[in-house]
């Protein structure tokens, strides 16, 4: 993340660019300077996750009640000082940054292996130096912040560009994050989250002007410096020999700077003394050894140019060169043509927002007047108002069904999300494909072309109301980061495989026109991290047809219909995605918030036959006991020891909750999101405690802490899960009965073997190697997958 070596250089060689500031005082100064305007800080949320996650325990699946409380304290500290916060999350990985994403995921795999080795050898949680973010933290943080009344957005590209752009165009007080790219962008001040003292609102402000003064550069030179040093777009090795030559000829080497620091000084010296000398007289490729990397270099420099900015190192590009930075015009009265959202891989144009009653393109759900309220419609089930997408110049309205608790308005202040104006290069010989830094051609999923449906998916994505739906529909490519899974444990499949059939049914729902299993059907590229996956290529996954009573409804019905029966259709579709249509009646009898958990447990126990009755008892007991626990009680809960299998099960359940977010949003929000937010139904330490007790054979009464009122609920929930599993011929037994009822994975293999990976293949025979996954009949309840390619 950021510019290679710059963070260490700033701390060791140029500490004077770091200034201790009081954000509260800066906010007061901002109010005096701009009367009537609320001081606003734009937050790069992905940089803040480690800072926000303050609970001592992180290994068991997450201390979600504690985490939610920490987020509330964070928000309160700023709002009580009269400071508004705007949060941005990464919404997708740009194609040009996929290699860097893969590199980090593989590094995380090595760290996870060390974590499990530590757990199994010492039976305690590793120290904070081995801290690994709990699964699903970024996803559920979005919903937590929204529930706390915060404006939360999900980017349509890497979030740092949108953060910097928003900060600049809205005259924000500053950016709060931890990414040296914010020193490179010419935007508002950059505050460090890692140095923030929440009680006093003091932190470090890193000044790009002082950095330039130290390096003898102009602010406009910083993007060039960043690319020569290496960043997420230009690999570190791309200019390695160039940097060595700069260092060899550099005469002002500083002993305290170290090698990396002196490289930064040497490259800066070359820019200021050599490149500046010929600037305007020679083209940049005549002064730098760009070679075949010319297009990538231009793309790197351009990636730092915010809307309206130009680089003195790039002359005006030809009109036929298109970059993957895009800008949406948000002035509804502007006569200017609204640029289209162009996918860099498909080059297919997607209208930003078009009213079906009018051919005029309008900004998507943007309030045209700062004081004008967006039109609302009423959810027939909840009687609550939900926003409508309204054309400001025409009367007809497009009704949008969202989950009932959604109150998020579109921000009238946002006037940029993409930069189509940024310069790419000045050379006609640079082809558009080169400029896009295209990856090898792989057959993609058919993109959804219905503009109204795609607009809704895009809006819900941007406003952090859905998860992965827009990614699937717009580009047919999704990713899932690392999960705490033990690569040496062959008994538990990876969550990537367990929940894949659910995702496949979602693909079928979103690509509604696909009806057969022909080889030319749509394909989704899945970049899911699991043990044994080298991530050299994505897994190519086809949709899986599902059966919904009365037929699978269209997305128009699921997302737009306000008829009373539509809500029942949404629920039917959600259950069908989990293949639980036959258990609808039983699940409907379960009260919220345990209904979603029950759904997930049924699916897990049907899919994974190595889950035992003791596991089921632990899952149900922790969910019931959680309802009576305070945050303080959970915080002080102590565990006898850490069990590696329980660690995996905790992460597995949380990944199931993120899958529920995907399914619920794809089906038009039949359930409120609060039903499957982890702080309502799961606590890592509490589950671990119940798991250890259940494993030792403790009675149910002990698991439930002698609370008689929970005993009836426990048996009712257990009955629902066991009855649903029995319909699939899955009998849940205790581990003491495994010798007679469970013959092991090798003894349960079917004669059929199917590939579940990409066409590029992953060698090996076990599911851990992503080669052939052995299937059994549904009656044997093995992990079930389907043929892909």
Secondary structure, 3 states (H helix, E strand, C coil): CCCCCHHHHHHHCCHHHEEEEEHHHHHHHHHHHCCCCCCEEEEEHHHHHHHHCCCCCCCCCCCHHHHHHHHHHHHHHHHCCCCEEEEEECCCCCHHHHHHHHHHHHHHHHHHHHHHHHHHHHCCCCCHHHCCCCCCHHHHHHHHHHHCCCEEEECCCCHHHHHHHHHHHCCCCEEEECCCHHHHCCCCCEEECCCCECCCCEEEEECHHHHHHHHCCCHHHHHHHHHHHCCCCCCHHHHHHHHHHHHHHCCCCCHHHHHHHHHHHHHHHHHHHHHHHHECCECHHHHCCCHHHHHHHHHHHHCCCCCCCCCCCCCCCCCCCCCCCCCCCCCCCCCCCCCCEECCCCCCEECCCECCCCCCECCCCCCCCCCCCCCEEECCCCCCEEECEECCCCCCEECCCCCCCCCCCCCCCCCCCCCCCCCCCCCCCCCHHHHCCCCCCCCCCCCCCCHHHHHHHHHHHHCCCCCCHHHHHHHCEEEECCCCCCCCCCCCCCHHHHCHHHHHHHHHHHCCCCCCCCCCCCEEEEEECCCCCCCCCCEEEECCCCCCCCCCCCHHHHHHCCCHHHHHHHHHHHHHHCCCHHHHHHHHCCCCCHHHHHHHHHHHHHHCCCCCHHHHHHHHHHHHHHCCCCHHHHHCCCCCCCCHHHHHHHHHHHHHHHHHHHHHHHCCCCCCHHHHCHHHHCCHHHHHHHHHHHHCCCCHHHHCCCCHHHHHHHHHHHHHHHHHHHHCCCCCCCHHHHHHHCCCCHHHCCCCEEECCCCCCCCCCCHHHCCEEECCCHHHCCCCCCCCC
